[in-house]
Amino acid sequence: MKLHILKVTDRDDSTQESFHTIKSLRELVLTSWYDTWAENHYPHEQDYTKEQIANSDEDLFSYLNSWNFDVERIYIVTEKDL
């Protein structure tokens, strides 16, 4: 089992950064950000479906990138570390 810790930074405001696992980031995007951003259509139409984001780490990261967020893997916890 591997647990990836991600750093998410808003390129429009680099002081806005947060830390997540892939699972928690995906949940945040799907339950909170996606619908809010879809309502605003800012800065563009949605290029990814919720299903794509739910099923693919690459699509999740690309989706966030399209909204000016950088996602960086900063740490991996393995079973040996526990």
N, CA, C and O atoms as a GROMACS GRO file, in nm:
protein
  328
    1MET      N    1   0.084  -0.118   0.000
    1MET     CA    2   0.000   0.000   0.000
    1MET      C    3   0.088   0.124   0.000
    1MET      O    4   0.184   0.134   0.077
    2LYS      N    5   0.054   0.218  -0.086
    2LYS     CA    6   0.125   0.345  -0.092
    2LYS      C    7   0.025   0.458  -0.071
    2LYS      O    8  -0.086   0.456  -0.125
    3LEU      N    9   0.065   0.554   0.006
    3LEU     CA   10  -0.017   0.671   0.033
    3LEU      C   11   0.060   0.792  -0.018
    3LEU      O   12   0.164   0.828   0.038
    4HIS      N   13   0.008   0.856  -0.122
    4HIS     CA   14   0.075   0.972  -0.180
    4HIS      C   15   0.022   1.099  -0.114
    4HIS      O   16  -0.099   1.120  -0.104
    5ILE      N   17   0.114   1.183  -0.069
    5ILE     CA   18   0.078   1.313  -0.014
    5ILE      C   19   0.105   1.417  -0.122
    5ILE      O   20   0.214   1.426  -0.177
    6LEU      N   21   0.001   1.496  -0.151
    6LEU     CA   22   0.008   1.595  -0.258
    6LEU      C   23   0.004   1.736  -0.202
    6LEU      O   24  -0.065   1.763  -0.104
    7LYS      N   25   0.078   1.823  -0.266
    7LYS     CA   26   0.071   1.966  -0.235
    7LYS      C   27  -0.002   2.031  -0.352
    7LYS      O   28   0.039   2.016  -0.467
    8VAL      N   29  -0.109   2.104  -0.323
    8VAL     CA   30  -0.189   2.170  -0.425
    8VAL      C   31  -0.173   2.321  -0.406
    8VAL      O   32  -0.201   2.375  -0.299
    9THR      N   33  -0.127   2.388  -0.512
    9THR     CA   34  -0.101   2.531  -0.505
    9THR      C   35  -0.180   2.602  -0.612
    9THR      O   36  -0.184   2.559  -0.728
   10ASP      N   37  -0.244   2.712  -0.574
   10ASP     CA   38  -0.319   2.796  -0.668
   10ASP      C   39  -0.218   2.887  -0.738
   10ASP      O   40  -0.153   2.969  -0.673
   11ARG      N   41  -0.203   2.872  -0.870
   11ARG     CA   42  -0.107   2.955  -0.944
   11ARG      C   43  -0.147   3.102  -0.945
   11ARG      O   44  -0.061   3.188  -0.966
   12ASP      N   45  -0.274   3.132  -0.922
   12ASP     CA   46  -0.317   3.271  -0.916
   12ASP      C   47  -0.286   3.334  -0.781
   12ASP      O   48  -0.283   3.457  -0.769
   13ASP      N   49  -0.262   3.252  -0.680
   13ASP     CA   50  -0.231   3.301  -0.545
   13ASP      C   51  -0.145   3.195  -0.477
   13ASP      O   52  -0.196   3.105  -0.411
   14SER      N   53  -0.014   3.206  -0.493
   14SER     CA   54   0.077   3.103  -0.446
   14SER      C   55   0.077   3.087  -0.294
   14SER      O   56   0.133   2.990  -0.242
   15THR      N   57   0.016   3.180  -0.222
   15THR     CA   58   0.005   3.164  -0.077
   15THR      C   59  -0.104   3.064  -0.042
   15THR      O   60  -0.112   3.018   0.072
   16GLN      N   61  -0.189   3.031  -0.139
   16GLN     CA   62  -0.297   2.935  -0.118
   16GLN      C   63  -0.248   2.796  -0.156
   16GLN      O   64  -0.248   2.758  -0.273
   17GLU      N   65  -0.207   2.720  -0.055
   17GLU     CA   66  -0.165   2.584  -0.080
   17GLU      C   67  -0.229   2.494   0.025
   17GLU      O   68  -0.259   2.536   0.137
   18SER      N   69  -0.250   2.369  -0.015
   18SER     CA   70  -0.310   2.272   0.076
   18SER      C   71  -0.247   2.137   0.050
   18SER      O   72  -0.181   2.116  -0.052
   19PHE      N   73  -0.267   2.045   0.144
   19PHE     CA   74  -0.206   1.914   0.136
   19PHE      C   75  -0.315   1.808   0.146
   19PHE      O   76  -0.406   1.816   0.229
   20HIS      N   77  -0.305   1.707   0.059
   20HIS     CA   78  -0.410   1.606   0.049
   20HIS      C   79  -0.350   1.471   0.011
   20HIS      O   80  -0.239   1.463  -0.040
   21THR      N   81  -0.426   1.367   0.037
   21THR     CA   82  -0.402   1.239  -0.029
   21THR      C   83  -0.477   1.247  -0.162
   21THR      O   84  -0.560   1.335  -0.183
   22ILE      N   85  -0.446   1.156  -0.251
   22ILE     CA   86  -0.519   1.154  -0.378
   22ILE      C   87  -0.668   1.134  -0.353
   22ILE      O   88  -0.753   1.198  -0.414
   23LYS      N   89  -0.699   1.043  -0.261
   23LYS     CA   90  -0.840   1.014  -0.230
   23LYS      C   91  -0.912   1.138  -0.176
   23LYS      O   92  -1.023   1.168  -0.220
   24SER      N   93  -0.850   1.210  -0.083
   24SER     CA   94  -0.918   1.328  -0.026
   24SER      C   95  -0.928   1.441  -0.128
   24SER      O   96  -1.026   1.515  -0.129
   25LEU      N   97  -0.827   1.455  -0.213
   25LEU     CA   98  -0.833   1.559  -0.316
   25LEU      C   99  -0.943   1.528  -0.416
   25LEU      O  100  -1.019   1.617  -0.456
   26ARG      N  101  -0.952   1.402  -0.458
   26ARG     CA  102  -1.056   1.362  -0.553
   26ARG      C  103  -1.194   1.388  -0.493
   26ARG      O  104  -1.284   1.439  -0.561
   27GLU      N  105  -1.212   1.353  -0.367
   27GLU     CA  106  -1.340   1.375  -0.300
   27GLU      C  107  -1.374   1.524  -0.293
   27GLU      O  108  -1.488   1.562  -0.317
   28LEU      N  109  -1.276   1.607  -0.261
   28LEU     CA  110  -1.298   1.752  -0.256
   28LEU      C  111  -1.340   1.806  -0.392
   28LEU      O  112  -1.434   1.885  -0.402
   29VAL      N  113  -1.270   1.764  -0.496
   29VAL     CA  114  -1.303   1.811  -0.630
   29VAL      C  115  -1.444   1.766  -0.670
   29VAL      O  116  -1.522   1.847  -0.720
   30LEU      N  117  -1.475   1.640  -0.648
   30LEU     CA  118  -1.604   1.587  -0.694
   30LEU      C  119  -1.723   1.634  -0.612
   30LEU      O  120  -1.832   1.650  -0.666
   31THR      N  121  -1.705   1.658  -0.483
   31THR     CA  122  -1.818   1.695  -0.398
   31THR      C  123  -1.832   1.844  -0.377
   31THR      O  124  -1.935   1.890  -0.329
   32SER      N  125  -1.730   1.921  -0.411
   32SER     CA  126  -1.734   2.062  -0.379
   32SER      C  127  -1.697   2.151  -0.499
   32SER      O  128  -1.778   2.230  -0.547
   33TRP      N  129  -1.575   2.137  -0.544
   33TRP     CA  130  -1.526   2.230  -0.645
   33TRP      C  131  -1.591   2.212  -0.782
   33TRP      O  132  -1.625   2.311  -0.847
   34TYR      N  133  -1.609   2.089  -0.827
   34TYR     CA  134  -1.656   2.063  -0.964
   34TYR      C  135  -1.788   2.135  -0.993
   34TYR      O  136  -1.798   2.207  -1.092
   35ASP      N  137  -1.886   2.117  -0.909
   35ASP     CA  138  -2.018   2.177  -0.934
   35ASP      C  139  -2.013   2.329  -0.922
   35ASP      O  140  -2.080   2.400  -0.997
   36THR      N  141  -1.934   2.380  -0.827
   36THR     CA  142  -1.920   2.525  -0.812
   36THR      C  143  -1.857   2.584  -0.937
   36THR      O  144  -1.905   2.684  -0.990
   37TRP      N  145  -1.749   2.522  -0.983
   37TRP     CA  146  -1.682   2.574  -1.102
   37TRP      C  147  -1.769   2.558  -1.226
   37TRP      O  148  -1.767   2.644  -1.314
   38ALA      N  149  -1.846   2.451  -1.234
   38ALA     CA  150  -1.935   2.429  -1.349
   38ALA      C  151  -2.042   2.537  -1.354
   38ALA      O  152  -2.080   2.582  -1.463
   39GLU      N  153  -2.092   2.578  -1.238
   39GLU     CA  154  -2.194   2.683  -1.235
   39GLU      C  155  -2.139   2.816  -1.285
   39GLU      O  156  -2.209   2.891  -1.353
   40ASN      N  157  -2.014   2.844  -1.251
   40ASN     CA  158  -1.953   2.972  -1.289
   40ASN      C  159  -1.897   2.973  -1.431
   40ASN      O  160  -1.880   3.079  -1.491
   41HIS      N  161  -1.868   2.854  -1.483
   41HIS     CA  162  -1.806   2.843  -1.616
   41HIS      C  163  -1.686   2.936  -1.628
   41HIS      O  164  -1.663   2.998  -1.732
   42TYR      N  165  -1.613   2.944  -1.523
   42TYR     CA  166  -1.496   3.033  -1.522
   42TYR      C  167  -1.373   2.950  -1.499
   42TYR      O  168  -1.372   2.872  -1.404
   43PRO      N  169  -1.269   2.960  -1.576
   43PRO     CA  170  -1.252   3.048  -1.691
   43PRO      C  171  -1.300   2.987  -1.822
   43PRO      O  172  -1.288   3.051  -1.927
   44HIS      N  173  -1.354   2.866  -1.819
   44HIS     CA  174  -1.396   2.799  -1.943
   44HIS      C  175  -1.497   2.690  -1.910
   44HIS      O  176  -1.529   2.666  -1.794
   45GLU      N  177  -1.546   2.628  -2.012
   45GLU     CA  178  -1.638   2.515  -1.993
   45GLU      C  179  -1.563   2.398  -1.932
   45GLU      O  180  -1.441   2.390  -1.943
   46GLN      N  181  -1.635   2.307  -1.868
   46GLN     CA  182  -1.574   2.189  -1.809
   46GLN      C  183  -1.524   2.096  -1.921
   46GLN      O  184  -1.599   2.061  -2.011
   47ASP      N  185  -1.398   2.059  -1.913
   47ASP     CA  186  -1.340   1.970  -2.012
   47ASP      C  187  -1.341   1.824  -1.968
   47ASP      O  188  -1.315   1.734  -2.048
   48TYR      N  189  -1.371   1.800  -1.841
   48TYR     CA  190  -1.368   1.666  -1.785
   48TYR      C  191  -1.502   1.636  -1.718
   48TYR      O  192  -1.565   1.725  -1.660
   49THR      N  193  -1.543   1.512  -1.727
   49THR     CA  194  -1.663   1.470  -1.656
   49THR      C  195  -1.625   1.424  -1.516
   49THR      O  196  -1.509   1.395  -1.488
   50LYS      N  197  -1.725   1.416  -1.428
   50LYS     CA  198  -1.699   1.364  -1.294
   50LYS      C  199  -1.649   1.219  -1.301
   50LYS      O  200  -1.563   1.179  -1.223
   51GLU      N  201  -1.703   1.143  -1.394
   51GLU     CA  202  -1.661   1.004  -1.409
   51GLU      C  203  -1.513   0.994  -1.445
   51GLU      O  204  -1.441   0.910  -1.391
   52GLN      N  205  -1.466   1.080  -1.535
   52GLN     CA  206  -1.325   1.080  -1.572
   52GLN      C  207  -1.238   1.112  -1.450
   52GLN      O  208  -1.136   1.046  -1.426
   53ILE      N  209  -1.277   1.213  -1.375
   53ILE     CA  210  -1.200   1.254  -1.257
   53ILE      C  211  -1.202   1.145  -1.150
   53ILE      O  212  -1.102   1.122  -1.083
   54ALA      N  213  -1.314   1.079  -1.136
   54ALA     CA  214  -1.327   0.973  -1.036
   54ALA      C  215  -1.241   0.851  -1.068
   54ALA      O  216  -1.198   0.779  -0.978
   55ASN      N  217  -1.215   0.828  -1.196
   55ASN     CA  218  -1.148   0.705  -1.238
   55ASN      C  219  -1.003   0.720  -1.279
   55ASN      O  220  -0.936   0.620  -1.304
   56SER      N  221  -0.953   0.842  -1.287
   56SER     CA  222  -0.817   0.860  -1.338
   56SER      C  223  -0.743   0.969  -1.262
   56SER      O  224  -0.788   1.084  -1.256
   57ASP      N  225  -0.629   0.932  -1.203
   57ASP     CA  226  -0.545   1.032  -1.136
   57ASP      C  227  -0.497   1.136  -1.236
   57ASP      O  228  -0.494   1.256  -1.206
   58GLU      N  229  -0.459   1.090  -1.354
   58GLU     CA  230  -0.410   1.183  -1.456
   58GLU      C  231  -0.516   1.285  -1.495
   58GLU      O  232  -0.486   1.403  -1.511
   59ASP      N  233  -0.641   1.241  -1.511
   59ASP     CA  234  -0.749   1.335  -1.544
   59ASP      C  235  -0.777   1.430  -1.428
   59ASP      O  236  -0.806   1.547  -1.449
   60LEU      N  237  -0.768   1.379  -1.306
   60LEU     CA  238  -0.785   1.466  -1.189
   60LEU      C  239  -0.680   1.576  -1.190
   60LEU      O  240  -0.714   1.694  -1.174
   61PHE      N  241  -0.554   1.539  -1.211
   61PHE     CA  242  -0.447   1.638  -1.210
   61PHE      C  243  -0.459   1.734  -1.329
   61PHE      O  244  -0.436   1.854  -1.314
   62SER      N  245  -0.494   1.683  -1.445
   62SER     CA  246  -0.511   1.768  -1.563
   62SER      C  247  -0.627   1.866  -1.544
   62SER      O  248  -0.619   1.982  -1.584
   63TYR      N  249  -0.734   1.818  -1.483
   63TYR     CA  250  -0.849   1.904  -1.455
   63TYR      C  251  -0.807   2.019  -1.364
   63TYR      O  252  -0.839   2.135  -1.390
   64LEU      N  253  -0.736   1.987  -1.256
   64LEU     CA  254  -0.691   2.093  -1.165
   64LEU      C  255  -0.594   2.187  -1.234
   64LEU      O  256  -0.599   2.308  -1.211
   65ASN      N  257  -0.507   2.134  -1.318
   65ASN     CA  258  -0.414   2.218  -1.393
   65ASN      C  259  -0.489   2.316  -1.483
   65ASN      O  260  -0.448   2.431  -1.497
   66SER      N  261  -0.599   2.270  -1.542
   66SER     CA  262  -0.676   2.358  -1.631
   66SER      C  263  -0.742   2.473  -1.555
   66SER      O  264  -0.783   2.573  -1.614
   67TRP      N  265  -0.752   2.459  -1.422
   67TRP     CA  266  -0.809   2.563  -1.337
   67TRP      C  267  -0.699   2.638  -1.260
   67TRP      O  268  -0.724   2.700  -1.156
   68ASN      N  269  -0.576   2.630  -1.312
   68ASN     CA  270  -0.460   2.702  -1.256
   68ASN      C  271  -0.416   2.651  -1.119
   68ASN      O  272  -0.375   2.730  -1.033
   69PHE      N  273  -0.426   2.522  -1.098
   69PHE     CA  274  -0.372   2.461  -0.978
   69PHE      C  275  -0.258   2.368  -1.014
   69PHE      O  276  -0.268   2.287  -1.107
   70ASP      N  277  -0.148   2.380  -0.940
   70ASP     CA  278  -0.037   2.287  -0.954
   70ASP      C  279  -0.053   2.178  -0.849
   70ASP      O  280  -0.085   2.205  -0.734
   71VAL      N  281  -0.030   2.054  -0.891
   71VAL     CA  282  -0.034   1.940  -0.799
   71VAL      C  283   0.103   1.876  -0.802
   71VAL      O  284   0.154   1.838  -0.907
   72GLU      N  285   0.162   1.866  -0.683
   72GLU     CA  286   0.296   1.811  -0.671
   72GLU      C  287   0.294   1.696  -0.568
   72GLU      O  288   0.243   1.712  -0.458
   73ARG      N  289   0.350   1.584  -0.606
   73ARG     CA  290   0.364   1.474  -0.511
   73ARG      C  291   0.485   1.504  -0.424
   73ARG      O  292   0.597   1.513  -0.474
   74ILE      N  293   0.461   1.519  -0.295
   74ILE     CA  294   0.572   1.559  -0.209
   74ILE      C  295   0.620   1.447  -0.118
   74ILE      O  296   0.731   1.454  -0.064
   75TYR      N  297   0.538   1.345  -0.099
   75TYR     CA  298   0.578   1.239  -0.008
   75TYR      C  299   0.497   1.114  -0.037
   75TYR      O  300   0.380   1.121  -0.072
   76ILE      N  301   0.562   0.999  -0.023
   76ILE     CA  302   0.493   0.871  -0.038
   76ILE      C  303   0.517   0.791   0.090
   76ILE      O  304   0.630   0.769   0.131
   77VAL      N  305   0.409   0.749   0.151
   77VAL     CA  306   0.415   0.666   0.271
   77VAL      C  307   0.389   0.522   0.226
   77VAL      O  308   0.290   0.494   0.158
   78THR      N  309   0.478   0.432   0.264
   78THR     CA  310   0.460   0.291   0.231
   78THR      C  311   0.434   0.213   0.360
   78THR      O  312   0.441   0.269   0.469
   79GLU      N  313   0.405   0.085   0.347
   79GLU     CA  314   0.381   0.001   0.465
   79GLU      C  315   0.503  -0.003   0.554
   79GLU      O  316   0.490  -0.014   0.676
   80LYS      N  317   0.621   0.006   0.498
   80LYS     CA  318   0.745   0.006   0.576
   80LYS      C  319   0.752   0.127   0.669
   80LYS      O  320   0.809   0.121   0.777
   81ASP      N  321   0.691   0.237   0.624
   81ASP     CA  322   0.695   0.361   0.703
   81ASP      C  323   0.598   0.359   0.820
   81ASP      O  324   0.612   0.439   0.913
   82LEU      N  325   0.502   0.268   0.817
   82LEU     CA  326   0.401   0.265   0.922
   82LEU      C  327   0.442   0.187   1.043
   82LEU      O  328   0.365   0.177   1.138
   0.00000   0.00000   0.00000
